């Protein structure tokens, strides 16, 4: 999953106000809007986690039939009932042959 890190070090994890001056120095974050004080890296990590959660939820709740499994570990299938393709490697879906009793099944 990709999370855009842009402005996470300048965004308040509490009120989401973005301002360059929120980042007082390398280690200190003070929001100019709500006044929250935090360690700058911890504040940025909360922003990245929140964005990651939003991306995750958007992907898992998509109504569009997905060509691959949701990363929650469930055995989801595609709209046609088939198992989806295998893992993504270097931006491409890698099909993995699995032998069954009757034929080779591409997972």
C-alpha positions in Angstrom: 0.0 0.0 0.0 1.3 3.5 -0.8 0.7 6.5 1.5 1.6 9.9 0.2 3.9 11.4 2.9 3.6 15.0 1.6 3.1 17.5 4.4 2.8 14.9 7.2 5.5 16.6 9.2 3.6 20.0 8.9 0.0 18.6 9.5 -1.4 18.5 13.0 -2.6 14.9 13.8 -5.4 16.3 16.0 -7.0 19.1 13.9 -5.3 18.4 10.5 -4.2 22.0 10.1 -1.2 22.2 7.8 1.3 25.0 8.2 5.1 25.1 7.7 5.5 27.0 11.0 3.9 24.1 12.9 7.3 22.4 12.7 9.2 24.6 15.2 12.5 22.6 14.8 13.6 19.1 13.9 12.1 17.5 17.0 9.3 19.8 18.1 5.8 20.2 16.6 3.4 22.9 17.9 0.1 23.4 16.0 -0.6 27.1 15.3 -4.3 26.4 15.2 -5.2 24.1 18.1 -2.0 24.4 20.1 -1.2 20.7 20.4 2.4 20.0 21.3 4.1 16.8 20.2 7.3 15.2 19.1 7.5 16.0 15.4 8.2 12.4 14.3 5.5 11.0 16.4 3.0 13.6 15.0 4.0 12.7 11.5 3.7 9.0 12.2 0.2 9.5 13.4 -0.6 11.3 10.1 0.9 8.5 8.0 -1.0 5.9 10.0 -4.3 7.8 9.5 -3.7 8.1 5.8 -2.8 4.4 5.6 -6.0 3.5 7.4 -8.0 5.6 5.0 -6.3 4.0 1.9 -6.9 0.5 3.5 -10.6 1.1 4.2 -11.2 2.6 0.8 -9.6 -0.5 -0.9 -11.4 -3.0 1.3 -14.8 -1.3 0.9 -14.5 -0.8 -2.8 -17.6 -1.9 -4.7 -15.6 -2.4 -7.9 -14.6 -6.1 -8.3 -10.9 -6.2 -7.3 -8.5 -8.4 -9.3 -6.5 -9.3 -6.1 -7.3 -10.2 -2.5 -7.9 -7.7 0.2 -4.9 -7.8 2.5 -7.1 -8.7 5.5 -6.2 -12.4 5.0 -9.7 -13.4 3.9 -10.3 -15.8 1.1 -12.2 -13.3 -1.0 -13.0 -14.2 -4.6 -13.7 -12.0 -7.6 -17.2 -11.1 -8.8 -17.2 -14.2 -11.1 -16.4 -16.5 -8.1 -12.9 -17.3 -9.2 -9.9 -16.9 -7.0 -8.0 -13.7 -7.8 -4.5 -13.6 -9.3 -1.4 -14.0 -7.1 0.8 -11.4 -5.5 2.0 -8.2 -7.1 5.7 -8.2 -7.8 7.4 -5.1 -9.2 4.0 -3.7 -10.2 2.8 -6.8 -12.0 0.5 -9.5 -10.9 2.4 -12.8 -10.6 0.3 -15.9 -11.3 1.2 -18.8 -9.2 0.3 -22.3 -10.5 -1.1 -24.7 -7.9 -1.7 -28.3 -8.7 -5.1 -29.7 -7.9 -6.6 -33.2 -8.5 -8.0 -32.2 -11.9 -6.1 -29.3 -13.4 -3.6 -26.6 -12.7 -5.3 -23.7 -11.0 -3.9 -20.2 -11.4 -4.1 -18.4 -8.0 
